[in-house]
Amino acid sequence: MKKFNVAVVGVGAVGEEMLRVLAERNFPVNELRVFARSAREIEVDGRKYAVLAISPEGFKGIDIALFAGTEGEKGASLTYAPEAIKRGSVVIDNGVDFRMEKYVPLVVPEVNAVDIKKHKGIIANPNCSTIQMVVALYPIYKKVGIKRIIVTTLQASSGAGRGAVEQLFIETEEIMKQFDSRSSILDPRLRVSSIEHPVSKSLPQQAAFNVFPQIGSFAECDYTTEEWKMVKETQKIMHDNKIKISSTTVRVPVRTGHSEAIYLETKKFISSDDVKKLLAKSSGIKVIDDPKNCLYPMPIDVEGKDDVFVGRVRNDPFVKTGLWLWVVADNLRKGAATNAIQIAEELISPFFFKKDGKKNLGC
């Protein structure tokens, strides 16, 4: 099997997960280069990686460059993706910078892998919440159509990076110390008031023992940037701007694993049993739906897994074409790293090679 020179840019939560997924899925790597702002050595699952200081010249000879990206921030991809492309790399970018550019395919392989063929040197990885939603909804969309989506997300701290997870742990530890010295677990004073964080505060509100309806900054119509991502990205991926989408994104005190309560109005009626059968045979989806035995997807069970998990499928008793789903996925895996590596796998598959056998990775 032909092997490829691969770069991973960034060694935060997503970057480390990319290294893990490359190894687990036995991606055909010839040479692997890991870049960050400064040189150092890291270890992931017992494997040591020499991290190089990023530079334009570092991309010479690289076939595929995986940019880990950071949600809500201007990432290294703005500076270095064009440099990588100049040197013959195809960039798969996990950040927000290029997703809505007309010339950049926004890809979830289970939904629109064919769009990869349209790339001009860069392919965008969608937002984590968008990815798991479209994987779950696309089979339904193909079968009976979708008129409207109303979604509420419950997103883990790791979606905001390693610093947010550290904030959750630090705050939890502080509250538990307070509990040790007080008589009642119902004491309303058990909360974080002022803690000197050893890391920068990554989340705008207390993470421990709390939920808050803000992910990203507030934008048009008082929706957050995260909420607008779910609208615009879903329409772009599914090539349908007529789907009416409304979302509320919520941060919850979970380490890893995003959950979504999704309400649909389909164009034609489909029973909940038929939805379960349809999703159970669809790529990348696992159905866990046995409410009588309290079986349904939970973040704690899907962490470290690559599939999108669906449960609590039920018809709306008051709206004939109304349908509810509960969708859970590991936001660092399928919501970021795994989806990016799946794009790379599609990119190197025979389908994307020219008839003369030469690779079609470049612009």
C-alpha positions in Angstrom: 0.0 0.0 0.0 1.2 3.5 -0.9 2.2 5.5 2.1 1.9 9.3 2.6 3.8 12.0 4.4 1.4 13.5 7.0 1.7 16.6 9.2 -0.4 17.3 12.4 -0.5 20.9 13.3 -1.3 21.5 17.0 -0.9 19.3 20.0 -3.9 20.4 22.1 -6.8 18.1 22.9 -7.7 17.6 19.2 -4.1 17.4 18.0 -3.3 14.6 20.4 -6.5 12.8 19.4 -5.5 13.1 15.8 -2.2 11.3 16.6 -4.1 8.7 18.5 -6.6 8.1 15.7 -3.9 7.9 13.0 -2.3 5.2 14.9 -5.5 3.3 15.8 -6.8 3.3 12.2 -3.4 2.4 10.8 -3.4 5.3 8.4 -0.6 4.6 5.8 1.9 7.1 7.1 5.4 7.2 5.6 6.7 10.2 7.5 4.8 12.0 10.3 5.7 15.6 11.3 4.1 17.2 14.3 4.1 21.0 14.5 3.3 23.5 17.3 4.4 27.0 18.2 7.4 25.7 20.0 9.5 22.5 19.8 9.2 19.9 22.5 8.5 16.2 23.0 5.1 14.8 23.9 3.8 11.3 24.6 0.4 9.9 23.5 -0.6 6.4 24.5 3.1 5.5 25.2 4.3 6.8 21.8 6.7 9.7 21.9 6.5 12.4 19.3 9.1 15.1 18.5 7.1 18.3 18.1 8.7 20.8 15.7 8.3 24.6 15.7 6.0 25.4 12.9 7.4 27.1 9.8 6.4 27.3 6.1 9.4 25.3 5.1 8.3 22.5 7.4 5.5 21.5 5.0 7.9 20.6 2.1 7.1 17.1 1.0 4.0 16.8 3.1 1.0 15.2 1.2 -1.7 15.8 3.9 -1.6 18.4 6.6 -4.1 17.9 9.4 -4.7 21.2 11.2 -6.2 20.6 14.7 -7.7 24.1 14.9 -9.4 25.7 17.9 -13.1 26.5 17.9 -13.9 30.2 18.1 -10.4 31.4 17.6 -8.3 32.4 14.6 -6.1 29.4 14.2 -2.7 28.7 12.7 -4.5 27.6 9.5 -4.9 31.2 8.4 -1.2 31.7 8.3 0.2 28.3 7.5 -2.5 26.5 5.4 -1.7 28.6 2.3 2.0 27.9 2.9 1.3 24.2 3.1 -0.8 24.3 -0.1 2.0 26.2 -2.0 4.3 23.2 -1.2 1.9 20.6 -2.5 0.0 19.6 0.6 -3.8 19.1 0.9 -4.9 20.8 4.1 -7.7 19.3 6.2 -8.6 22.0 8.7 -10.6 21.5 11.9 -10.9 25.2 12.7 -13.6 27.7 11.8 -11.6 29.8 9.4 -12.5 28.3 6.0 -15.7 26.4 6.6 -18.1 28.8 4.9 -15.8 29.8 2.0 -17.5 28.9 -1.2 -14.4 27.2 -2.7 -13.8 25.0 0.4 -15.7 21.7 0.7 -17.1 21.1 4.2 -17.2 17.4 4.6 -18.7 14.7 6.7 -17.8 11.4 4.9 -21.0 9.6 5.7 -23.0 12.5 4.1 -21.1 14.3 1.4 -17.8 12.5 0.7 -18.2 13.3 -3.0 -17.6 17.0 -2.2 -13.9 16.1 -1.5 -13.4 16.0 -5.3 -14.1 19.8 -5.4 -11.2 20.8 -3.2 -8.6 23.4 -4.3 -6.0 22.5 -1.7 -8.1 22.7 1.5 -11.0 20.7 3.0 -12.8 21.9 6.1 -13.9 19.8 9.0 -17.2 20.9 10.4 -18.1 22.0 13.9 -18.3 19.0 16.3 -22.0 19.4 17.1 -22.8 19.8 13.4 -21.0 16.6 12.5 -22.9 14.3 14.9 -26.2 15.9 14.0 -25.9 15.5 10.2 -24.6 11.9 10.5 -27.8 11.0 12.5 -30.2 13.0 10.3 -28.9 12.4 6.8 -30.4 8.9 6.4 -33.8 10.3 7.5 -33.3 13.3 5.1 -32.7 11.0 2.2 -35.7 8.7 3.0 -38.5 11.2 3.8 -37.0 14.7 3.6 -36.7 17.2 6.5 -38.5 20.6 6.7 -37.3 21.8 10.1 -34.8 21.0 12.8 -34.9 22.3 16.4 -31.8 21.2 18.4 -30.6 21.8 21.9 -27.0 20.7 22.5 -25.4 19.7 25.8 -21.7 20.1 25.1 -18.8 18.9 27.1 -16.0 21.0 28.5 -13.4 19.4 26.1 -15.2 21.1 23.2 -13.5 24.3 24.4 -10.1 22.7 24.7 -7.9 21.3 27.4 -8.0 24.5 29.5 -11.8 24.2 29.8 -11.5 20.6 31.1 -8.9 21.8 33.6 -11.2 24.6 34.7 -14.0 22.0 35.3 -11.7 19.8 37.4 -10.3 22.7 39.4 -13.7 24.1 40.2 -15.1 20.7 41.1 -12.2 20.1 43.5 -12.7 23.5 45.1 -16.4 22.9 45.7 -15.7 19.4 47.1 -13.2 21.0 49.6 -16.0 23.4 50.7 -18.4 20.5 51.1 -15.9 18.7 53.4 -16.1 21.6 55.8 -19.8 22.1 55.8 -22.7 20.1 57.1 -25.2 20.0 54.2 -24.8 19.1 50.5 -27.7 21.5 49.8 -25.9 24.5 51.2 -26.3 27.2 48.6 -22.9 28.6 49.4 -21.2 25.5 47.8 -20.1 27.3 44.7 -17.0 28.7 43.1 -16.6 32.3 44.1 -13.0 33.3 43.4 -10.3 30.8 42.6 -6.8 31.6 41.4 -6.7 29.3 38.4 -3.3 27.9 37.5 -4.6 28.0 33.9 -6.5 30.7 32.1 -10.2 30.6 32.6 -11.4 29.1 29.3 -15.2 29.2 29.9 -17.2 32.4 30.7 -19.2 30.9 33.6 -18.6 28.4 36.3 -18.3 24.9 34.7 -18.6 22.7 37.8 -22.2 21.8 39.0 -23.6 24.2 36.5 -25.0 24.5 32.9 -25.1 27.7 30.9 -26.6 28.5 27.4 -23.6 30.1 25.8 -21.1 28.6 23.5 -19.2 31.2 21.4 -20.1 34.8 21.4 -23.5 36.3 20.8 -24.2 37.3 17.3 -27.2 38.0 14.9 -30.7 37.7 16.5 -29.0 37.0 19.9 -28.0 33.5 18.7 -24.4 32.5 19.5 -21.8 31.9 16.9 -22.0 28.1 17.8 -25.7 28.1 17.1 -25.3 29.8 13.7 -22.6 27.3 12.8 -25.1 24.5 13.2 -27.5 26.3 10.9 -25.2 27.3 8.2 -22.9 24.3 8.2 -25.8 21.8 8.1 -27.3 23.6 5.1 -24.0 23.6 3.3 -23.1 20.0 4.0 -26.6 18.8 3.0 -26.8 21.2 0.0 -30.2 22.4 1.2 -30.7 26.0 2.3 -34.4 25.4 2.6 -34.2 23.4 5.8 -35.3 25.6 8.7 -32.9 25.1 11.6 -32.9 26.6 15.1 -30.5 25.7 17.9 -29.6 26.4 21.5 -26.1 25.4 22.6 -25.5 24.6 26.2 -22.3 23.9 28.1 -22.6 21.1 30.7 -20.2 19.7 33.4 -19.1 16.7 31.3 -15.5 16.0 30.4 -16.0 14.6 26.9 -19.0 13.7 24.8 -21.7 16.1 23.3 -25.4 15.2 23.6 -28.2 16.7 21.4 -31.9 16.6 21.8 -33.1 17.0 18.2 -36.7 17.6 17.0 -37.5 17.2 13.4 -40.4 17.9 11.1 -40.1 15.6 8.1 -41.8 16.0 4.7 -43.4 12.6 4.9 -44.4 10.5 7.9 -42.0 7.9 9.1 -42.6 5.7 12.2 -40.1 5.6 15.0 -39.6 1.9 14.5 -38.7 2.5 10.8 -36.3 5.3 11.9 -34.5 2.9 14.2 -34.2 0.3 11.5 -33.0 2.9 9.0 -30.4 4.3 11.3 -29.2 0.9 12.6 -28.1 -0.1 9.0 -26.6 3.3 8.3 -22.8 3.9 8.2 -21.3 5.4 11.4 -24.4 5.1 13.5 -25.1 2.9 16.5 -28.7 2.7 17.9 -29.2 2.2 21.6 -32.9 2.5 22.3 -34.5 0.4 25.0 -36.1 2.9 27.3 -37.9 0.2 29.4 -34.5 -1.0 30.5 -33.0 2.5 30.8 -30.8 2.0 27.8 -29.9 5.1 25.7 -26.7 6.8 24.7 -24.7 8.7 27.3 -21.5 10.6 27.1 -19.8 8.5 29.7 -20.3 5.4 27.4 -19.3 6.9 24.1 -16.1 8.5 25.1 -13.2 7.1 23.0 -15.6 5.7 20.3 -15.9 6.8 16.7 -19.6 6.2 16.0 -22.6 8.5 16.5 -25.0 7.0 18.9 -28.8 7.5 18.7 -31.6 6.7 21.1 -35.0 7.9 22.5 -36.4 7.9 19.0 -40.1 8.7 19.2 -42.9 10.3 17.1 -44.5 13.5 18.3 -48.0 12.5 19.5 -49.4 15.9 18.5 -47.6 16.6 15.1 -47.9 13.8 12.5 -44.5 14.4 10.9 -42.8 15.4 14.2 -39.9 13.2 15.5 -37.5 13.3 18.4 -34.0 11.8 18.6 -31.3 11.8 21.3 -27.8 11.9 19.7 -24.5 11.5 21.5 -20.9 11.4 20.2 -17.3 11.9 21.4 -16.6 15.5 20.3 -12.9 14.9 20.2 -13.2 11.8 18.0 -16.1 11.9 15.5 -16.6 15.5 16.3 -13.1 16.4 15.3 -10.1 14.1 14.9 -11.8 11.0 13.5 -13.8 12.9 11.0 -10.7 14.6 9.8 -8.8 11.3 9.4 -11.9 9.8 7.6 -11.7 12.7 5.1 -8.0 11.8 4.6 -8.9 8.2 4.1 -11.4 9.2 1.4 -8.8 11.5 -0.1 -6.3 8.6 -0.6 -8.9 6.0 -1.7 -8.9 4.7 -5.3 -12.1 6.8 -6.0 -10.0 10.0 -5.7 -7.1 8.8 -7.9 -6.8 9.8 -11.5 -7.2 7.1 -14.2 -3.4 7.1 -14.9 -2.8 6.1 -11.3 -1.3 9.4 -10.2 -2.5 10.9 -7.0 -5.0 13.7 -7.2 -4.2 15.3 -3.8 -3.0 18.7 -5.0 -4.9 21.7 -6.3 
